[in-house]
Amino acid sequence: MEELEQQASKYDQADELKHFRQKYHIPADEQGREKIYFCGNSLGLQPKAVAAAVEKELENWRTKGVEGHFAEPKPWWTYHKQLKSTLAHIVGAKEHEVVAMNNLTTNLHLLMASFYQPTSSRYKIMIEGGAFPSDHYAVESQLRWHGFDPVQALVELQPRPNEEILRTADILQAIGQHADSLALVLLPGIQYYTGQFFDLKRITEVAQEAGANVGFDLAHAVGNVPMQLHHWNVDFAVWCSYKYLNSGPGNTGGAFVHERYADNAELPRLAGWWGHQEEDRFQMKPGFKPMYGVDGWQLSNANILPLAAQSVSLEIVAEAGVDRVRQKSLKLTGFLEECIHSIDPEGKYVTIITPSNPDERGAQLSLVFASGGRQFFEKLTQSGIIVDWREPSVIRVAPAPLYNTFTEVYHFSKILSEM
Ligand SMILES: *Cc1c(COP(=O)(O)O)cnc(C)c1O
């Protein structure tokens, strides 16, 4: 253990992102002792600059009232546009392909309204059997909405017996198998339970060759791993901003629609006034003309107070740069894995179900305990380490590169070694 401790301290000293931790509020106990927070996959921590940014908009509202909509330097009516360049950087897109709006599940429905256009022969949607419940509900309700029975129209991918993760080859093969009837492939960027990072590029290619549209739920991928949504030719994607993007509970989500649909006014969509072109939006006339790009999918005027928080959070991610965040993340999560293996080399107590190949995962490792998982979880909680527990026996540990340290990973491991 001593060796791991020294190693951790060496890595911390060499860490070129170490000063980013100071930009965040770290939760503490009643005595003011900082907790070790490994739950950034669920709710990221609050940047210290958030309060002032939100207060600034409260002040604008207090002092300007409705005139805040057009008051410089950050008029509310175009406020969401400030977030575009950082969002584009984070997901690998052009600015007109990304927008902060609504929440994840709402965006999923909106984009399925456009990109799930079933016919009597091509109507199936493919998801993972273990998909996050909201995605499952959204997809099943879309199928029923269009008059299809999920029993026939929902294709659920399952891992092979005694395996936890989906093999890329099996996903591609399943796409081929349903090629004639598949309308939409909807998969996560990173699977919330196993932490598996899917091969988005390859899946997109194969699904589109089969004639299907492809959408990704990036809830656990955005801000966690670099992506190239534009180059990968993904049709659409959605995300939330409160996990690795640290924007605060329930903050506004985001959406990506590929440039090739940017001025396709024929594509069916559910419209609202904020998606109508800016030039004559305030003339309040009938006749919807969508804005160029994903902005044409907006429904409502933007949620300014949440976006004030989000713009601060995104700026920090952009300042660090998604590639540097990823470089640290690979080391940090790799170190966590190394610690676990050195404590339990034969995997007697704990199995890591997340892929061992770093290219196939993000920050999170999902640990399954042969027994005593619940007690271990309680011991962690008593020791001030915040992770999450999923029935029946999984602990998800997600060291977030913007605020976690190697020494914190060491402390986690020390408790594991005392089990
Ligand atoms: C976190 C998460 C959600 C949350 O959806 P909201 O609409 O933001 O409440 C949905 N899907 C997945 C896969 C998630 O990880």
The ligand as an SDF file (V2000), in Angstrom:
LIG
                    3D

 15 15  0  0  0  0  0  0  0  0999 V2000
  -28.6830   10.5790  -16.6730 C   0  0  0  0  0  0  0  0  0  0  0  0
  -29.3770    9.9050  -17.8000 C   0  0  0  0  0  0  0  0  0  0  0  0
  -30.6420   10.3330  -18.2360 C   0  0  0  0  0  0  0  0  0  0  0  0
  -31.3770   11.4350  -17.5220 C   0  0  0  0  0  0  0  0  0  0  0  0
  -32.4090   11.9660  -18.2730 O   0  0  0  0  0  0  0  0  0  0  0  0
  -33.0340   13.4010  -17.9320 P   0  0  0  0  0  0  0  0  0  0  0  0
  -33.9960   13.6080  -19.0150 O   0  0  0  0  0  0  0  0  0  0  0  0
  -31.8930   14.3770  -17.8970 O   0  0  0  0  0  0  0  0  0  0  0  0
  -33.6640   13.3090  -16.5710 O   0  0  0  0  0  0  0  0  0  0  0  0
  -31.2070    9.6970  -19.3320 C   0  0  0  0  0  0  0  0  0  0  0  0
  -30.5630    8.6830  -19.9700 N   0  0  0  0  0  0  0  0  0  0  0  0
  -29.3450    8.2520  -19.5560 C   0  0  0  0  0  0  0  0  0  0  0  0
  -28.6590    7.1430  -20.2800 C   0  0  0  0  0  0  0  0  0  0  0  0
  -28.7210    8.8410  -18.4560 C   0  0  0  0  0  0  0  0  0  0  0  0
  -27.5370    8.3910  -18.0450 O   0  0  0  0  0  0  0  0  0  0  0  0
  1  2  1  0
  2  3  1  0
  2 14  2  0
  3  4  1  0
  3 10  2  0
  4  5  1  0
  5  6  1  0
  6  7  2  0
  6  8  1  0
  6  9  1  0
 10 11  1  0
 11 12  2  0
 12 13  1  0
 12 14  1  0
 14 15  1  0
M  END
$$$$
